């Protein structure tokens, strides 16, 4: 697997699985009916943000991540990131590879910490992955996410120092 900066040419491969994940409504706080133009604007971030992809040997996009400042101004030393793995690539270590890669990019970009503002508590695979990469739960927002099958579930705020 190769990890690299995303290019505009990667979007046609990202959009189908991004749409599938967002439409499912189980892990992202985005509108489930997001349209492609809005999704592209949200995901393919402009510098100094970064969008990256994980690709296999035949250049198939297996997953993607975006890295941005969590806040502006005096809070811009804390990074925020989002990750999506193509369902067909689940269980192949793509999320872990992207997570480690983005943490290193954030460190190199001078961020002092990374914070996830809305990890859906029922997304146990993601919670376990982030814990294994050094994140801790620093907050819990009760019933802040309307899961389509489970009803209201908590959102977790997760944090990790980078220095």
C-alpha positions as a Markdown table, in Angstrom:
| # | Residue | x | y | z |
|---|---|---|---|---|
| 1 | Unk | 0.0 | 0.0 | 0.0 |
| 2 | Unk | 1.2 | 3.5 | -0.9 |
| 3 | Unk | 0.2 | 6.6 | 1.1 |
| 4 | Unk | 0.4 | 9.9 | -0.8 |
| 5 | Unk | -1.2 | 13.3 | -1.3 |
| 6 | Unk | -4.5 | 13.1 | -3.0 |
| 7 | Unk | -4.9 | 14.7 | -6.5 |
| 8 | Unk | -8.0 | 16.0 | -8.2 |
| 9 | Unk | -7.8 | 12.8 | -10.3 |
| 10 | Unk | -8.4 | 10.7 | -7.2 |
| 11 | Unk | -11.8 | 12.2 | -6.5 |
| 12 | Unk | -13.8 | 9.9 | -8.9 |
| 13 | Unk | -12.4 | 6.9 | -6.9 |
| 14 | Unk | -13.1 | 8.5 | -3.5 |
| 15 | Unk | -16.6 | 9.7 | -4.1 |
| 16 | Unk | -18.4 | 6.3 | -4.5 |
| 17 | Unk | -17.2 | 5.0 | -1.1 |
| 18 | Unk | -17.5 | 8.3 | 0.6 |
| 19 | Unk | -21.1 | 8.6 | -0.6 |
| 20 | Unk | -21.8 | 5.0 | 0.6 |
| 21 | Unk | -20.4 | 5.7 | 4.1 |
| 22 | Unk | -22.1 | 9.0 | 4.5 |
| 23 | Unk | -25.4 | 7.7 | 3.2 |
| 24 | Unk | -25.3 | 4.8 | 5.6 |
| 25 | Unk | -25.5 | 7.4 | 8.4 |
| 26 | Unk | -23.7 | 5.3 | 11.0 |
| 27 | Unk | -20.3 | 7.1 | 11.4 |
| 28 | Unk | -20.3 | 10.6 | 10.0 |
| 29 | Unk | -22.2 | 13.7 | 11.1 |
| 30 | Unk | -22.6 | 14.9 | 7.5 |
| 31 | Unk | -26.0 | 15.1 | 5.9 |
| 32 | Unk | -26.9 | 11.7 | 4.6 |
| 33 | Unk | -28.1 | 13.2 | 1.3 |
| 34 | Unk | -24.8 | 15.0 | 0.7 |
| 35 | Unk | -24.3 | 16.0 | -3.0 |
| 36 | Unk | -21.1 | 15.4 | -4.8 |
| 37 | Unk | -20.1 | 19.1 | -5.1 |
| 38 | Unk | -20.5 | 19.6 | -1.4 |
| 39 | Unk | -18.7 | 16.4 | -0.5 |
| 40 | Unk | -15.8 | 17.3 | -2.7 |
| 41 | Unk | -15.5 | 20.8 | -1.1 |
| 42 | Unk | -15.6 | 19.3 | 2.4 |
| 43 | Unk | -13.1 | 16.5 | 1.7 |
| 44 | Unk | -10.6 | 17.8 | -0.9 |
| 45 | Unk | -9.2 | 20.6 | 1.4 |
| 46 | Unk | -7.1 | 23.5 | 0.3 |
| 47 | Unk | -3.6 | 24.0 | 1.8 |
| 48 | Unk | -2.5 | 24.3 | 4.5 |
| 49 | Unk | -4.9 | 21.4 | 4.9 |
| 50 | Unk | -4.1 | 18.1 | 3.3 |
| 51 | Unk | -6.1 | 15.3 | 1.8 |
| 52 | Unk | -4.3 | 11.9 | 1.3 |
| 53 | Unk | -5.1 | 8.5 | -0.1 |
| 54 | Unk | -4.0 | 5.0 | 0.4 |
| 55 | Unk | -3.7 | 3.1 | -2.9 |
| 56 | Unk | -2.8 | -0.5 | -3.7 |
| 57 | Unk | -0.3 | -1.7 | -6.3 |
| 58 | Unk | -2.7 | -1.2 | -9.1 |
| 59 | Unk | -3.5 | 2.4 | -7.9 |
| 60 | Unk | -7.0 | 1.5 | -6.6 |
| 61 | Unk | -7.9 | 4.0 | -3.8 |
| 62 | Unk | -8.4 | 2.0 | -0.6 |
| 63 | Unk | -9.0 | 4.9 | 1.7 |
| 64 | Unk | -8.5 | 8.5 | 2.3 |
| 65 | Unk | -8.0 | 11.1 | 5.1 |
| 66 | Unk | -8.0 | 14.8 | 5.5 |
| 67 | Unk | -5.9 | 16.8 | 7.9 |
| 68 | Unk | -6.8 | 20.4 | 9.0 |
| 69 | Unk | -6.5 | 22.7 | 12.0 |
| 70 | Unk | -9.2 | 21.9 | 14.5 |
| 71 | Unk | -9.8 | 25.6 | 15.1 |
| 72 | Unk | -8.6 | 28.9 | 13.7 |
| 73 | Unk | -6.4 | 31.5 | 15.4 |
| 74 | Unk | -5.2 | 30.6 | 18.8 |
| 75 | Unk | -6.5 | 27.1 | 18.4 |
| 76 | Unk | -4.7 | 26.3 | 15.2 |
| 77 | Unk | -1.9 | 24.3 | 16.8 |
| 78 | Unk | -4.3 | 21.4 | 17.3 |
| 79 | Unk | -5.0 | 19.2 | 14.3 |
| 80 | Unk | -8.2 | 17.5 | 13.3 |
| 81 | Unk | -8.5 | 14.7 | 10.9 |
| 82 | Unk | -11.2 | 12.5 | 9.2 |
| 83 | Unk | -10.8 | 9.1 | 7.7 |
| 84 | Unk | -12.7 | 6.9 | 5.3 |
| 85 | Unk | -11.8 | 3.4 | 4.2 |
| 86 | Unk | -13.5 | 1.8 | 1.2 |
| 87 | Unk | -15.8 | -0.9 | 2.6 |
| 88 | Unk | -14.2 | -3.4 | 0.1 |
| 89 | Unk | -10.8 | -2.7 | 1.8 |
| 90 | Unk | -12.0 | -3.1 | 5.4 |
| 91 | Unk | -9.8 | -5.3 | 7.6 |
| 92 | Unk | -6.7 | -4.8 | 5.6 |
| 93 | Unk | -5.0 | -2.3 | 7.8 |
| 94 | Unk | -5.8 | 0.8 | 5.7 |
| 95 | Unk | -7.3 | 2.8 | 8.6 |
| 96 | Unk | -4.3 | 2.1 | 10.8 |
| 97 | Unk | -1.8 | 3.0 | 8.0 |
| 98 | Unk | -3.7 | 6.2 | 7.3 |
| 99 | Unk | -3.9 | 7.1 | 11.0 |
| 100 | Unk | -0.2 | 6.6 | 11.5 |
| 101 | Unk | 0.6 | 8.5 | 8.4 |
| 102 | Unk | -1.6 | 11.5 | 9.2 |
| 103 | Unk | -0.3 | 11.7 | 12.8 |
| 104 | Unk | 3.2 | 11.9 | 11.3 |
| 105 | Unk | 2.1 | 14.6 | 8.8 |
| 106 | Unk | 0.5 | 16.6 | 11.6 |
| 107 | Unk | 3.7 | 16.4 | 13.7 |
| 108 | Unk | 5.8 | 17.5 | 10.7 |
| 109 | Unk | 3.4 | 20.4 | 10.0 |
| 110 | Unk | 4.0 | 21.6 | 13.6 |
| 111 | Unk | 0.7 | 20.6 | 15.3 |
| 112 | Unk | 1.1 | 19.9 | 19.0 |
| 113 | Unk | -1.9 | 17.6 | 19.3 |
| 114 | Unk | -4.7 | 16.0 | 17.4 |
| 115 | Unk | -8.4 | 16.1 | 18.4 |
| 116 | Unk | -11.4 | 14.3 | 17.0 |
| 117 | Unk | -14.6 | 16.2 | 17.8 |
| 118 | Unk | -17.2 | 13.6 | 17.0 |
| 119 | Unk | -16.3 | 9.9 | 17.0 |
| 120 | Unk | -19.6 | 8.0 | 17.1 |
| 121 | Unk | -19.4 | 5.8 | 20.2 |
| 122 | Unk | -21.0 | 2.8 | 18.5 |
| 123 | Unk | -18.2 | 2.8 | 15.9 |
| 124 | Unk | -16.3 | 0.4 | 18.1 |
| 125 | Unk | -13.7 | -0.4 | 15.4 |
| 126 | Unk | -12.7 | 3.3 | 15.0 |
| 127 | Unk | -12.7 | 3.9 | 18.8 |
| 128 | Unk | -10.4 | 0.9 | 19.3 |
| 129 | Unk | -8.1 | 2.0 | 16.5 |
| 130 | Unk | -7.8 | 5.5 | 17.8 |
| 131 | Unk | -7.1 | 4.2 | 21.3 |
| 132 | Unk | -4.4 | 1.9 | 20.0 |
| 133 | Unk | -2.8 | 4.9 | 18.3 |
| 134 | Unk | -2.6 | 6.8 | 21.6 |
| 135 | Unk | -5.9 | 8.7 | 21.7 |
| 136 | Unk | -7.9 | 9.1 | 24.9 |
| 137 | Unk | -11.5 | 10.0 | 25.3 |
| 138 | Unk | -11.5 | 13.5 | 26.9 |
| 139 | Unk | -15.3 | 14.1 | 26.5 |
| 140 | Unk | -18.6 | 12.4 | 25.8 |
| 141 | Unk | -21.6 | 14.2 | 24.4 |
| 142 | Unk | -24.7 | 12.2 | 25.4 |
| 143 | Unk | -27.0 | 11.1 | 22.6 |
| 144 | Unk | -25.6 | 13.7 | 20.2 |
| 145 | Unk | -25.7 | 11.4 | 17.1 |
| 146 | Unk | -28.9 | 10.0 | 15.6 |
| 147 | Unk | -27.8 | 6.5 | 14.4 |
| 148 | Unk | -30.3 | 5.1 | 11.9 |
| 149 | Unk | -30.4 | 1.7 | 13.6 |
| 150 | Unk | -29.5 | 2.3 | 17.2 |
| 151 | Unk | -31.2 | 5.6 | 17.8 |
| 152 | Unk | -29.4 | 8.3 | 19.8 |
| 153 | Unk | -25.8 | 7.4 | 20.7 |
| 154 | Unk | -23.0 | 9.3 | 22.3 |
| 155 | Unk | -20.3 | 11.3 | 20.4 |
| 156 | Unk | -16.8 | 11.0 | 21.8 |
| 157 | Unk | -14.2 | 13.7 | 21.8 |
| 158 | Unk | -10.8 | 12.1 | 21.5 |
| 159 | Unk | -7.3 | 13.7 | 21.9 |
| 160 | Unk | -3.7 | 12.9 | 21.5 |
| 161 | Unk | -0.6 | 15.0 | 22.1 |
| 162 | Unk | 2.0 | 14.9 | 19.3 |
| 163 | Unk | 5.1 | 16.2 | 21.1 |
